[in-house]
Amino acid sequence: MKFHPAHALRALGLAAALALPALGAAQAAEPPAAVYAYSTIDALLAGAYDGDLTIAELLRHGDFGIGTFNRLDGELVLLDGRAYHVHADDSVELAPASDRTPLAYVLPFRPAASLALDNIASLRDLEALLDARLGNLNLFHAVRIDGAFVDVSTRAIAPQTRPYKPLAEIVPTQSVFRFAATDGVMVGIRSPGFTKGVSVPGWHWHYLTADRKRGGHVLTLGVAKAVAQLAPVDRLEVQLPATEDFARADQTRDRKDELKKVEGAR
């Protein structure tokens, strides 16, 4: 059979026509990652503990993140697309899709780099090491750390009853859990300083043991040996609750001292 240029052109055109839709579909399937914030940290500090967002709706915005549940009932850890509820009695369960949250920060986790961690004495030291590695601290950063940890303390708060008190007044009643040595995973989000009021400036960490049976909001921790996966994020989407609690929350005050008390020892 003789080669004919017209046949080659038609073949190339067909190949291009088949390839372009596939490329477009791939691009459409993975939009840029964004941190999705439901409500604000200042509203929670003021006592807005009931939201109107379900866990099912929250999961549409990401597979990784942190938050709490209505009535300030424990801690929310979103990992691998599953929403874990850490209770104040030191138990953990998968949250029903119908549960609701008053505050959460979630995103699709797409790590861009990894970092080996060895013999880190404290949470403060870990955060300093990560800050030096991340570079641009005016971005959001999501970090997942899997490994062996020591001297871990976490907390969860029992469900509240109305009339709700400000969060700083409730923290002394929190349940604190301690782990001398444990394998597990840290779920962390670092927010830029200019997001104060909306999120916790700097680091905010939640923890789950490897068996997913214990965890909570991290107060103290050391790292024996672990691997961190780092995901910078340059977009923020904020959804404000359509609730009376949120509408009445005083968000004009500077609550940095309250936040420091709530975040716990470093």
N, C-alpha and C positions, 0 to 999 in steps of 0.2 A: 504494500500500500504506500502511495506517495504522500509525503508530508505536505499539508496545505496550510498556509498562514491563517486563513480564515477560520479553519477548524481550531487552531490553537487559541485564537482570540475569543472564540465562542466558549471554549473550555475555561479560559481564565475569567471571563465574565461570569460564568455560572458559579465558579468557585468563590468569587468575590461576593456574589449575591447570597450564597449560602453562609459565608463567614460573617458578614456584617450583622444579620439579625442575632446571631449567637453572641457576638461581642456586646451588642446593645442590651441583650437580656442579662448578661453577667453584670454589666454596669448598673442596671436597674435593680438587680437583686441585692446589692450591697451599697446603700447610701452612706455618706460620711457618718462616722460615729459621733454621737452627742451625749453629754451627760443630761439626763432627764431628771429635773428636780421637781418633786411634788411638794408644794408648800415651802415654808421658810423656817430656818432654825430659830429665828426670833419669835415666830408665832408659837412654836413648840415651847420655847422658854417662858412665854407669857401664859401658857396653859391651854393652848388649842390642841387638845388631844384626840379629837374625833375628825376624821376625814371622810370624803365621799368616794375615794378611789379604791376599787377592789384589787386584790392581788392578780386576778386574771387580766385586768386592764394594765396594771403595772408591768406585767411580763411582756406586753407588746412593745415596751420601750427598751428592753435589754435583758441580758442573761446574767448580770453581775451587778452587785450593789449592796447597799445598806439602808437601814431605816428602822422603824418601829411599827407597832400595831395600835389600833384604836384603843382608847383608854390608857395609853402608854403601857400596854401589856407586853413587856418583854422586848426582845431585840429581833429585828429582821435581818437575815443574812441571805442574800440572793447569790447563788453559786451554780454554775453549769445549768442555768435555766430553771433551777428549783428554788422555791422560797421556803427557807427554814425559819421556824418560830422557836426562839430560845426563851423559855419561861423562867419565872423567878424561883421555881422549885428545882432548878438545875436539870430540867428535862428539855428535849428538843423534839419537835415534830414537823412534818411537812405542813405548811399552812394551806387550809382549804382555799380554793379559788375565790370564794365569796367573802373571805376576810377582807377587812379594809385597813388602810394605813393613813395616819395623819401627816407623815413625813417620810420621804424616801428619796434616794439618789441612785439611779441605775443607768446602765449603758450596755451596749453590745461590746463584749470584751475582745479586743483584737491586739494582742501583745506585739510590740515591735522589737523588743530586746529582752534578754534575760541576764541575770546576775547571780553568781554563786555567793552564798553568805556563810560565814564560819565564825563561831565563837564571838558573838556580839552580846555585850553584857546587859544592855538595857534597851528599852523602847526609844529613849532619847537618842542613843548612839545609832540605832538602826535608822531612825528618821534622818539624822545628820548625814549618814552614809548615802542614803537614797537621794537626799537633796543635792549632794555633790555630784551624783551620777546623772540626775535628771536634766540638769542644765537650765532650761527655760521654766522657771517657777511661776511664770504668769500664764501658764497653761494648766488645765486639769490633768491629773495623772491617776490612772487606775493601776493598782498593784496587787497581784496575787502572789502569796508566798507559801510554798508547800515545803514541809520539812519537820525537823525535830526541834522542839522548843523547851525552855526551862523557866522555872519561876514565873509562870503565867498566872495573872489574876484577871478575871473578867467580871462583868456585872450584868444584871437584868433587874428591872423594876416590876413590881406587882401591879396588876390593873387597878386604876384609880376610880373613885366614885365622885360624882358631882356634889358640891361645887368644887371644881378642880383648883388646886393650888399651883403656883408657879413651879417650874421644874426644879429650880435651885432649892426649894423648900422640901422637895420630895426625895432628892438624892440621898439624904442621910438614911432613908428607909430601904435603900437598895439591897439586893442580895448579892454578895460577893463570892465568887467561886475561885478556888486555887488549884493549880496543877503543878506539882513539883517537876515532872518531866512528862511530855506528851508529844505525840505526832499529830499534826493537824494542818490547817490552812488558814492564813490570814487574808481577809478581804479588806482592802484599803482604798480610800479615795483621798487624794490631796487636792485641796481647792486653793486657788490664788487668793492673796490677801484682799483684793478688791471685791471679793464676793461676800464679805462679812454682812451678816443680816440674812442672807439667802442660805449660805452653807457655813460649815465650820472652817474658818481659814486654817490652812495647814492640813495636818493628817487626821483622819478619822478611821479607826480600825474596828472590825468585828472578827470573831474567831469561831471556828468549828473544829472539833477533834476529828481525827481521821475516820472514826466510825460514825460521825455525824450525830453523836448522842449527847454532847455537851458543848458549851460555847458561851458567847456573849460579847458585850462591848469591852474592848481591851483596855485595861488600866495599866498593867505592867507586864513586861515580857523580856526574856532573853532568847537568843537564837543559838542553838548548838550547831546545826548544819541544815541549810535549806537552799532553795532556789527561788528567786523572785522573777516574775514576769512583769514587764513594764509596758504600759499602754498610755501614751500621751493623747489627750483629747482637746481639740481647739473649738468645740462648740458646746453651748449651754442652752437648754430649753427649760423654761420654768412654767409650770402650771400651778395656778393659784386656786385653792379650794373654794367652792361655792357654798360655804357653810357659815352659819351665824358665829360659830366660835372664831373662825378666821377673820370675819368682818369686825368682830369686837376686840380682837387681840391688839394690845398696844405695841406697835412696832416702831414707835418714834424714839424710844429710849435707847441709850447705849448699853447693851447687855453683855459687854465683854467680860466683866467680872463674874457675872452669873455663868457665862459659858465656861470660864476657866474652872469654876467650882464643879460644874456638871461633868466636864471632860475627865476630871480625876487626876490622880498623881501621875507624874512623868519621871 
